[in-house]
Amino acid sequence: MKLRQLYIALLLLFIQQPFLISQEHPSIHQLEYEKHKNLPKRPSLFDPSGKDIIPLNMLNARTPTSAVFGYFPYWKYPESVPNMQFDLLSHIAVFDFSVLSGGNLSPPSAWPWTDLINAAHEAGVKIILTAVNFTGSQIHQLLTDPDTKENFFVQLQTYLVTYELQGVNIDFEGIYQSDRGETLNGFMADLSFFLHSEVPGSEVSIAVPPVNWGGWQFTGLAEACDYLFIMGYNFYGPWSETSGPCAPLTGGSYNISRTVNNEFGDVAETHPEKLILGVPYYGNRWETENGDAYSPVIDHTNQPTYSLAKNTADEYGTLWDDISQTPFCSYLENESWYQVWYDSDTSLRRKYDLADSHHYKGVGMWALGYDSDKPELWDELRRRYEGVSAIGEFKRDKFVVETLYTAEGALKVRFNGEKNEQATVVLFSITGQIVYRLAYKIVSSGIQIPDIPVQGLPKGIYIVNILVQDKSGLKSGIGKVLIR
């Protein structure tokens, strides 16, 4: 028995080894930037002055009740615009405005993207300028040289005002460790103060790694700006010695659960509304020694978009890795083994659940357009956010639902009703399963407080849907509650 236990322990250690030897590597943002940076720039199809851009429509109601922040890289513009479901997004981060020497900005190919901006603004979606630099020495100058810093701030202000943009996302990677703490935090605080003063209502955010490899002060950084975008991926990549997931939810020493609970635990305790959990809309493809999960790697072939990865999995069959809670596929081609690891709507759902359970500002992705015309990732966002409010109350057509959990094992639901109306109360799990249904006739007008029994239900987020039929038709209201 002892030998068997030792064998199991050694086997688990071997399986986890890819995580144990993880270290800082270039992010997918940088790898994709380097891959596409030499593409010739295309001229804009629209007036370069931006005079045709319409302002953000703040009155247009959006579906998601949490932030959905998507990076949109220039190499997916304009062909991916028709596939955008704008009502499911809160922010589109234009990637990229390269930060040059002296703090000057270089806009992306075909700028301005007037068609995208106007469609987003009409739907109430904010457009964010992504300022990018991946060279430590240039970033150091930007952070520490007053003239370079001032020029950069003014250029940001000019772009935001000229093109009706709603904020800036800083994507600086390869930052010297000595610059990652107080220097960077002070820079971000200064940038926030400047833009909030000069462009009222603008947002300032920064992309950060899922693991603190040294020097980062995430709590202070969150206080210095409006929110952090956690790049919740890059756990495996071209450097990996074995195959494995882009974003393992669990397993090994480094995973998304550790990122949320440990790396950003202190931030979540005080400012969960300043955290966005980013997820991968891409995968990794390797030639491997065999078809088993975490097989030794012969060669890394590419990082396919979700659409391409899903096509491969559909052709060869999808497998599920219980260690990381992510899908992959493994197949033989010309007598060689290949594996593609990626995230599906199923694995993303579990990451979204994790972010919701910690009351994050929302979720995001790298990158919009990587799903092509496939609907399932949009469907997951719609299933999760359509009509769902933050914990508390949600208003739709003056119909209010308030959900309150009590310690007596019952969920009390409050809403207004009129005598003789027919009401139906339904409780769903976060995965859409109906766990309780109650239909009854309202006997007196006023506040209705039916009890939903929840004793014995697993902890988690649940959705309450109330339908009331009156003379004018069907009214509905939806609320979300966290059962502890």
Secondary structure, 3 states (H helix, E strand, C coil): CHHHHHHHHHHHHHHHHHHHCCCCCCCHHHHHHHHHCCCCCCCCCCCCCCCCCCCCCCCCCCCCCCEEEEEEEHHHCCCCHHHCCHHHCCEEEEEEEEECHHHCEECCCCCCCHHHHHHHHHCCCEEEEEEEECCHHHHHHHHHCHHHHHHHHHHHHHHHHHCCCCEEEEEECCCCHHHCCHHHHHHHHHHHHHHHHHCCCCEEEEEECCCCCCCCCHHHHHHHCCEEEECCCCCCCCCCCECCCCCCCCCCCCCHHHHHHHHCHHHHHHCHHHEEEEEECECEEEEECCCCCCCEEEEEEECCEHHHHHHHHHHHCCEEECCCCEEEEEEEECCEEEEEECCCHHHHHHHHHHHHHCCCCEEEEECCCCCCCCCHHHHHHHHHHCCCCCCCEEEECCEEEEEEECCCCEEEEEEEECCCCEEEEEEEECCCCEEEEEEEECCCCEEECCEEECCCCCCEEEEEEEEEEECCEEEEEEEEEEEC
